[in-house]
Amino acid sequence: MIKDQARLVIIFSLTYIFFCVIVTVFPYEYYDSDSSCYSSISQKLAYQPLQKWCAPQWWGHGGNEGLFHDHPPGILWLPAILVRLGIKGSVAALCANFFYILLSLYFIF
């Protein structure tokens, strides 16, 4: 049982690294408004003080102002953390998406 879990963690990690390298080498551009919105907001959030991370703003994206109410703020935190670690904004959002997808698959299977 422990060996199976260790194997899954290794496969998960290698797959995640592979996908992140792919989107770094072959840049991808968002074409839908939602993905570009979340990517943009998380990039701007990355440069804000941590106190503002609990209530992210629209920052004018799509002509909207005020608090961002579409999703819980935690959905923007992983891409923002990756941006703070030095990963390019659009790549950080894709890497966060890969993490969420792989984590979902891990819990499903």
Rosetta blueprint (number, residue, H / E / L):
1 M L
2 I H
3 K H
4 D H
5 Q H
6 A H
7 R H
8 L H
9 V H
10 I H
11 I H
12 F H
13 S H
14 L H
15 T H
16 Y H
17 I H
18 F H
19 F H
20 C H
21 V H
22 I H
23 V H
24 T H
25 V H
26 F L
27 P L
28 Y L
29 E L
30 Y L
31 Y L
32 D L
33 S H
34 D H
35 S H
36 S H
37 C H
38 Y H
39 S H
40 S H
41 I H
42 S H
43 Q H
44 K H
45 L H
46 A H
47 Y L
48 Q L
49 P L
50 L H
51 Q H
52 K H
53 W H
54 C H
55 A L
56 P L
57 Q E
58 W L
59 W L
60 G L
61 H H
62 G H
63 G H
64 N L
65 E L
66 G L
67 L E
68 F L
69 H L
70 D L
71 H L
72 P L
73 P L
74 G H
75 I H
76 L H
77 W H
78 L H
79 P H
80 A H
81 I H
82 L H
83 V H
84 R H
85 L L
86 G L
87 I L
88 K L
89 G H
90 S H
91 V H
92 A H
93 A H
94 L H
95 C H
96 A H
97 N H
98 F H
99 F H
100 Y H
101 I H
102 L H
103 L H
104 S H
105 L H
106 Y H
107 F H
108 I H
109 F L
